């Protein structure tokens, strides 16, 4: 009989659900979801990306990214600006509010990670990150980025 509860896919899925639930608890007071937080985090690294670039960066389909951006526009975190070279495209820029949220939301992400990995050693967390990068398809990982 197949042991679904101990299968890799099931365990990854449940770990993902727990990680996002913890993150959701940490950022709830900012009226954001974890996927919205992720888009903001990408924009903190490089403001002014297009929807297509954000979709590729986050590995999220373009329709979903469009809805996430709509909600971030509505709550005043980002704005769409006409792309200077492509009249069909828009660049997504942080507003003052979006920039002001970087520090408190980054703190929330660190707290969420600490809560999620509380039972792991630092080397366990590094190894987990390495393995997840490999499973994500990044086989040639030489240096593991830290969070």
Buried (B, 14 or more C-beta within 10 A) or exposed (E): EEEEEEEEEEEEEEEEEEBBEBBBEBBEEBEBBBBBBBBBBBBBEEBEBBBEBBBEBBEBEEEEBEEBBEBBBEBEBBBBEEBEEEEEBBBBBBBEEBBEBBEEBBEBBEBBBEBBBEEEEEEEBEEBBEEEBEEEEEEEBEEEEEE
